[in-house]
Amino acid sequence: MAGLMLVHTVWCVIILVVYERAHRTLRQDCKGGKRAMVWLFTTFGCYFLALLVEVILLHTSLKGRIMEPGKRKLVPYLLYAHLLLLATDIALTILGTLVERGLATCFNQARVRTMILSVIIGNFVVLGMHFFGIALMFSMFGHLPSDKKWYKIFNIISTVLCLRRREKKIDPEVDRTLDEQGTLAHIANCFAEVFQGADVVPSDIAAGMGLLAIQHRHLIEEQPLGKPFLNDSDALAPYESLGEMYTDAAHYSRFALAAYGWALFAWADPRTGLGMACSAEACANCCGCTSCMKRSNEVEPHDLDRKALKKCAGIESEDLLFVSMVNGIGEPPFFIARDVRRKAIVISIRGTLSVADCITDSMYKPCILNPDVIIETGLQGADLHVHSGVFRATNFILSELAESRILEQAILGEAPTEGCTPLPSTAAGCRGWGLVITGHSLGAGVAANLSLHLRKKFHTLKVWCIEPPGGVLSPKLCEITKEWTYSTVHHCDLFCRLSGPCLLKLRGDMMDALTNSKLNKFSLLMRMTFSGTKLQISDVLDPTQAASESTTLRDDFRRYADEQISVTPLMSAPLHPPGHLIHLQRLPHGEYAPHLVEASEFMARGMMIQYGFFSDHFPDKVAAVLSDLASASTGASQAISSEGTVSEDTLIDKLVSTQSRRKRPSEDNV
């Protein structure tokens, strides 16, 4: 309403100015001009009445706290009045387009007709702003149950994104799979379950997140998690020093970043990435010029992605053993390469980059692993829980590995069988090398789950999970993977804390914060906008003075939440990030202090709503921090400045130079 008041005030002034100019220059014998004057004055009156209604609406909507709708009971009736005026505005604007036709000879000054025409066009713009505000603030599907409402919303999103349905087959199982791939039903179902029972609009969610951000800022500063890494004796086994551990983390973060191909490479290093895209080979490949492509020594499908992959990972063409660019629901792209520096075969799995990956992420309810496929015995029931989307993606990669038999040929020295992928001659010297699995985000979760299956054959494998999702494996499986798995968590990364229980905790904490708010929503958002980090908890929250109406609404929500969990208990099934958690905590002055954190403690705290909690997840940022840690580990202090990642060198150049300090062995030595 405050925004509409501003627009209508300015527009009423403009209409009055146009009316005054047009009235003075109107010819006396022009009936069309007189109709135009009546139309202008009526339009002004309608907008002025709308302005008055908006003033009353603004005053009424500011009454009470956020969770006291009883004090704003007149708002619906005022909205109906405002809607009536909006309908009148639409009718007058349509009428104005008809009136404007007969104004060619009605005015002494030709520019007056242009001014009236501008008012008509401006009316359409103002009406468009009305509808945009309505769509932003009100739910078009508020009359529907929560699940159907979110299905409608995501069907609209899928239409905008041109995600078309696929043709159905005869097999019911195939039909179900194609339906999942043709819609965003999984994501809609996830949103419906999380926000069901909480009668909030987007502005309520924004206010609740702001209140939580104030609380969480103090929590992070006053109660840091875990044990800090201070000296080499704190290094995780089998590493003998922190420098060695950080160097390995930085090294494999490059492989995790490389799996994204050209898109994220160009984001991390625009100069080199755009240079690749503008090269003659890339243009020829893009344009399909076969004669030009034949002149190139290196012609491959997805050539741009492969070039970026090799540049980012610091490997050559002969080091790349296998690349899968398939991408669907539960089908992440990945590549297998040899790491000559560390004498290891590396599997790098891509994280979320497409709509299909988002659907895989949204399959958050756990399924049960088959205990026969992993080494550990004595596990049953909830001990075998794993994220359903990760489980599906793991099975896809396992089938690809079983078909190609790359690992068996390269590491175990087995002879190629019929139908398997032949290895390049450079892989002949890889027998007995170690196996390292890495990935970022969704790829990190898949890497941890994949390691449980490959431990039978490759007992010495190692896993580096860069920013894994919070809900990946059961607490028992996460404890087991500590033997070979290391996970990095960058400060307040949202996705590393993402799981069913954390979402439910966030929802409950948000409702508590809205209940205990001392201010109305408008005042709260204004203070947050202009005061920022200066706000203290006591400035905005007062649990002892919560209104009775607020507490009643909160109690009703809690009862609903308890019933929801009792009906669908898998929503609250505990899932944790895998292995040892290395928390890269950012200090107030931009420095980093790594901590070793237990997964149970990490997930119990839940999501931390802070500025940058989304961008903290980006793999290039994590790789830069790990690279600086590796560089700074040679000094006495383990804290580094995040600003040190910005220099004349690009991020990729810096990572390559950091990791290239060890001389690459020659092929003869391999």
N, C-alpha and C positions, 0 to 999 in steps of 0.2 A: 504493500500500500504506500509506503514512503516513496518507493521508486515511481509508482504511477502518479502520485501527487506531484512530484517534480516534473514529470513529462506533461501532465495536464496543465500545470501552471504555466509552463513555457508555451504550450500550444494555445492556451486561451489568449495569452498576450499576442501571439502571432496572428490569430484569427481576428482579434479586435483591430490590430493595425491594418490588416488587409481590408476589413470591413470599412474602416474610416477612409482609406484611400479609394476604395471602389465606390463608396457612397458619394464622394465629392466629384468624381469624374463620370457618374452615370448619366446617360442621355435620358431626357424626360419621356420620350416616345418609345422607349424600349421595354416591352413587357418581360422579355427574358431576363433582362438585367434586374428588374424588380424582384422576380422570382429568385434570382441569385442572391439578392440582398436578404430576402426572407430566409433562404437556406443557410446563409452564413450566420445570421443571428440565431437561428434555431440550433445550429451546430454548436455555436458558442454556449448557448444555454444548456444544452445537453452535457457538454464537457464540464461546464461549471457545476452542474448538479452532481456529476460523477466525482468532481473534486471535493465537494462537500461531504458526500457519502464516504469517500476515502479518508477524510479527516476524522470522521466519527469512527470508522472502522479501525484506523490506526490507534485512536485513543482507547477504544474498547479492547483491542487485541493486546494492549500492553498491561492490562489488568492481571494481577495474580502472577504466580510463578509458572514455570514451564509445565508442571504436572497438576495445574489447577484449572481445568477447562470449565468448571462451573462458574467462575467469575467472568467467563467470556461467552456466556450462553446466548447473547444477542448477536454474536458474529454471524451465525448462519442466516438470520433474517436480513442482516445488512448485506450479506453476500448475494442473496436473492435480488435485493433492490439494485445492487451494482450490476448484476447480470441483466436485469431488465434495461438499465441504461446502456449497457454494452450492446444489447440487441437493437436498441433505438439508434445507437451510433452506426451500426452496420447498415440499417435501413437508410439513414440519412446520407451515408457515404455512397451507397448505390444510387440514391436519388440525385446526388450531386453530379455524378457522371452523366446523367441525363440532362440536368440543367445546363451543364457547361457547353452543350452542343450549340445553343442559340446565342452565345455571347460574342460572336464575331464583330458586330457593329454597335455594341451597347455602351462602350466606354470611350471617352475622349483620348485616353492613353492606352496604347496597345499592351503595355506591360501589365496592366491590371488583370486582364484575362489570364496571363501567365501566372500571376500571383494566386488567383482563384484556383487555377489548375494545380498549382503547387500544394494548396491546402487540401485538395481532394486526394492527391497522391500521399501527402503527409498523413491524412486520416487512415489510409490503408496501412501505412507504416506503424502508426499508433495502435491500430487494431491488431496488427501482427505481434507487437510487443505484449499486448494483452494476452493473446493466446499462448505466447511463449512463456509468460509468467504463470499462467494457469497450468500448463503442462509441467512446469518446473516444480510448482508448489503443491499441486493436487494430483491424486491418483485417478487416472481415467477408468481404472478397473477396481475402484474401492468397494463396489457392491459385490465383487466376487470373493470366494474363499481364497486364502493366502496362496495355496498351491496353484490354483487356476490363474490368479492374478500374475504370478511370476512367469507362468508358461506363456501368457499373452504378451508380457513385456519382452521376453526373449524371442518369441516368434517374430515380433516387430524388428528386433535387432538382427535376427537371422535374415529377414527380408532386406533390410538396409545393406547388410554385408553380402547380399546376393548368394546366400548359402542355399542352394536349391536341393530339393528332395531327390533321392535317387529312385530308379525304378525298382519295384518289388519283384522278388523271385517267388518260387513255389515253396521253398524250404522255410518254415516258420522261424527257425533260428537265424537264417540269413536275413529274413525280413526284419527281425528285431535289430540285428546289427546295422542294417542299412538305415533304419529309422533313426538309430542313435547317431549315425554319421551325418544324416541329413538335417538334424535339428540340434538345438541347444538345450534339449530336455534335461540333461544331467546337471547343467549349470543352473537352470531354472529351479530344479528340485532342491539343489543345495541352498539357494537363496531362500526358497520358500520355507525350508525346515529351520534355517537359522533365525529368520525374522518373523516367523509365525508366532502369534500371540502378543507381539509388541506393537501396539497401535501407535506407530510413530510415522511422521512424514520426513522427507529428506532434511529439512532444516532442524528437526529434532535430533536426527542422527549427527548432524554437523555440530550442534551444541553439545551433545553428549560426548562426542570425540574430543571436543575442545576441553571439556571439564576433565576428562581422563588424561589428556596431555599434560595438564597442570599437575595432576597427582603423580603421573608417571615420571615427570621430570625430577621431582623431589625424590622419588623412590630410587631412580638410577643414580643420582648424585650422592645420596646418603646411605644406600644399602647395595653396593655393587655385589654381583654374584661371583661365586667361585674363589679360587686361589690364584693369585698372580704368578706369572712366570718371572722369576727374579734372576736366577743364575742357571748355569748349565746342568746342575743336579736336578732341576725341575723338568728337564726335557723328557718327553714320553719315549718309552722303549719302542724300538731298539736304538733310537737316536741318542748319541752321546753328548750332544750339545744343542742349545737352542738355535744356534746359527744353522746347523745341519738340518734341523726340523723345519725352520722357516724357509730355507732354501728349497727343500723338497716341496713344501706347500706352494711356494711361488712358481716352481717349475711345473707342477701338475695343474696349477690354476691356468696356466697358458694352454695346456692341452684341453682343459674344460672350456675355455673361451674359444679355442679353435673350432670346436664342434659346431658352433653357431654359423660358421661360414662367413660369407662376405658381409651380410647385413650388419652384424654386430661388430665385425672387424672395422667396417667403415665408421661406425659410431665411436669406437675406441680410438681409431687412428684415421681421421677423415682425409688427411693428405695422401697417405698411401692407398687407402681404400678407394678413393675417387680416382686416383691415378690408375689403379687396376681397371676400374670400370671404363675409363676413357682410352685404354690401350687399344692398339690395332687388332690384337687377337680377340679381345672381348667384343669389340664392335663387329668384327667379322662373324663371330659365333652368334651374336645377338641377331644380326641381319640374315644369317643363314647362307653366307657366301662360301660355298663349299670349296671353290677354287682357291680362295684366300686361306681357308682353314687347312687345306692340304699342305700349304707351304710351312705351316707351323710344326715344330717337332713334338709339340705336346698338345694333342687334341683330345679332349675328354668331355663327356657330359658333365654339366654343372662345373664347367672349367673355372669360372670365377670363384665359386665356393671352395674348390680344391686349392686354388692359388692362395686364397686368404688363409685357409686351414694350414697349409705348409709354412706360410710366412709367420703366422701367429705361434704355431707350435715349434718353430725353429727346426724343421725337418726338411729333407730333400724328397724328390719324387720316388727314389728307390726305397725310402723308409716307409712309404705308405703301402700297407699290405691289403687293406680292405676298406671300402667306403659304402655305406648304405644311406641313400638319400630318401628312402621311403618315409612318408610322414602321414600317419592317420591316427585314429583314436587308438591309443595303446600301442602305437608304432613309432617310436622316436628314431630320428636319424642318429647314426653313430659311425665311428671309424676305428680301425685298428692300425697301429703304427709301431715301428720299432724305435726305441729310445737308445741310441748308440751310447750316449754319455753315461747312462746308468745301467746299460745292458739289461733292458727290460722291454717287454711287449706291453703296449699301453692300449687299453680300450677306453675311448672317450665317448660319452653319451650326451647328446644335446638336451638342453633344458627346454622350458616353455617358450615357443616363438610363434605358434600358430593357433588358430581356433581349435583345431583337433587336440593340441596339447592342453589347452584350457579345459576341454571336456575331460581329458584324462585326469587332470588335476582335481576336477570336481567330484570324481568317484572316491570320496574320502572315507566312506564307511568300510571297515576292514573286512577282508575275507581270510580264510585259513590256509596256511601253507601245508603242503603234503610233507609230513615228518620224514618220509622215506627218502626225500631228495636232498636233505641236508645231513651233515655229519652228526649233529647233536642229537642225543636221545633223551627220553624222559619228558619231552615237551608235549603238551596237549591243550586243547581248548584255546583260551585267550592268549596263552604263551606263543601261539603260532600266528597271531594276528599280523596282517600286513595290509597296507593301503591298497585298495582294489585296483586303482589305476596303475600304480607301480607294479603290482602283481601281473597285470595284463601286459604292460610294456616289457617286463622281465621275460615273460614267456615268448614274446615276439623275438627278442634278441637271442634267447636260448635256441629257438628254432633256426635262426639265421646262422648261429655258430655251429649248430649240429650239421647243418647242410653244407657249409663251407669248410668246416674242420680246419680253420686257419690256425687255431691255438695248438691243436694236436700236432699239426705238421711243423709249426715253427718252434715250439718249446719242447715238445716231447719227441720230435724227430720221426713221427709216424709217416709211413708212405701214403701218398695221396690215393684216395679211393675213387671209384667211378662216380662222376657227378659232382665231386667237391671242387672248390676253387683252387686252381694251381697257384703256388707261391712263386714270387719272383726269385731269381737266382740269388739275390742279395740276402734273402732270408735263410740261406743255408747255414750260416754261422750263428743262428739264434738259439740253437739247442741248449737247454739248461738255463736259459735266461729266466728272470723273474717275471711275474705278471702283475701289472698295476691297472686298476680300474678307477676311472675318475669321471666326474661330471659335475654340472652346476644345476642347482634347482631341482626340477623333476629328474634330470639326468643323474644327479647325486643320489636321489632316493633309489633309482633303478640300479645304480652301481652297487649300493649296499646290499640290496636284495639279490642281485646277480651273484655277488661274492659268496652268499650262502650256498648257492648251487654249484659254483665252480671249485669250492674248497676241497671237494672229493678228489679232483684230479690235480689241482695246483695248490699244494699245501702251504706254499710260502707267499701267496699272493698278498698284495697290499692295496688298500682302497683310500683314496683322498676324495672326500665329499666336500665340494665347495658350495656353501649355502644350501644345505639339503632342506626339504620341507619338514615342518615340525612333526607331522603325523605320518611316519613311514613304517616303523616296526614296533612290535610290542616291547614293553620294558625289558622282558627277559631276552628277547633276540638282540636288542640294542646292547645289553650287557655282554652278550656273547661276542658281538662284533668288535668289542673294544680290543681284542687281541690283534686285529689287523686293520682297523678302520679309524681314520682321523677326519673329523668334520670341522670346518671353519664357519663361524657365525659373525657377520659384520654388524656390530653395534645393535641397532634396534630393528634389524631386518624383519619385516612383517611376515614373510613367507616361512622363515625358519621357526616361527612360533605358530604356524597355521595347522590346527587340528580340530577335531570335533569338540573336545572338552574346552580348548582355548577359545573357540568361537562362542560356546555357551557361556563361558566365564565373562568374555567381553560383553556379550549381550546383557548379562545380569549386572555387571559393573556399570554399564552405561545407564541402565534403568535406575540404579541406586544413585548415580551422580545427578541424573535429571530430577529425582525426587528430592535430593538434599540441596539443590541449587537455591541460592538466596535471591537470584535475579531473574527477571523475565528474559525470554530468549533474545529479544532485540538488544537489550542492554548488555547481556553477556557477550554476544557476538561483536558489539561495538568495542567493548573493553578488550576483548581478545585481539581485535584488529589493531588497535592503537597502543595497547600496553604491552602485548606480546609476552616475553619471558619475565616481565616485572610482576605479573600477577602471582599472588600467593594463594594457597588452598583456602585460607580463612577469608579471602576477599570474595570468593564465589560460592563456597560450600559451608553449610551449617546443619549437620545432621540432627542437632537437638531441637531445631526450630522447623522441622519439616511439617508441612500442612497435613491435616488429617485426610483430605481428598487425595493428596499425593501418595501417602502411605497406603491408602486403600487400593489405589490403582496398582501400586507396586506389589502388594500382597496378592492381588488377583493374578498378576503376571507370574509371580513365583509359583502359585498353585498350578497354573497352566503349564509352566516349564517342567515341573515335577511330573505331571501327567504325561507330557510329551516324551520325556526320557523313559518313563516306565513302559510306554507303548513301543518306542523304538530305542532300545538300550544301546544299539551299536553307535548311535550319535555320540554317546559319552564314553565310548571305549578308549582307554588310554593308548596313545601311540606316540613314540618319541623319535627324535633325530638319532641317527646311528653313531656308534663308536664313541671315541673321546671327543668332547666338544671344546674347541679352542675359540673362546669368545674374544673378538677383537673390539674391546671397549674403547670408544672415543671419549677422551677427556675434554673438559670445557674449553681448553685453549687449542683444540685441534690435534692433540697428540693421541697416540694409541697405547694402551696397556693391555696386552693379551692376558686372559685368565683361563684357567682350566675349570670347567663347570660341569656338574653332574646333570644328566639329562632330566632326571626327575625334578630337581630344583629349578632348572631352566623352564620347564613346561609348566610347573606349578605357579610360577609368577605370571605366565600368560603373555599376551601381546602388549608391547610397549608402544603407545601412540605418541610419536614424536615427529618433529619436522625431519623429513628425509627418510622416514621408515620404509618408504617404497623404493626410493633410489638406492638405499643401502644394499639392496639385493643385486644390483647390476654387477655382472662378472668382471667388467673392466675395472670398476672401483676396488673390488676385493683383490684382484690380481695386483693392482698398484700398491695397495696397503701391504700385502704379503711380500712384494718385491722390496719395499722400503724396510720392512722388518728384517728381511734377509741381509740387506746392506748394512743396517744399523746394528745387527747382532755382533759385528766384530768389535764394537765399542763396549764401554762399561754399562751404558743404559740401554734398556730394551724398549723404552718409549720412543716413538718417532713422530714426526710432524706430518700430518696429512697433506700439508701444503708442499711438502717435498716431492709429491708426485707430479707437480706442475713444473716443467722446465722447458728448455729449448728443444729437447728431444721429445718425440712422441711417446705415448705409453708403450706401444709395441717395441719401439727401438730400445726403450729403457729395460723392458723385460728381457729382450734378447741379449742386451749387453750384460745384464746382471747374470744371466744364466750361461753366457758364453765365456765366463772367466776360466772355466775348466776347458782345456783344449779337447776338441772332439777327436776321438781315436780315429786313426786312418783305417781304411777298409782292410789293409794288410794285417793290422793288429787284431781286427775283429775276426 
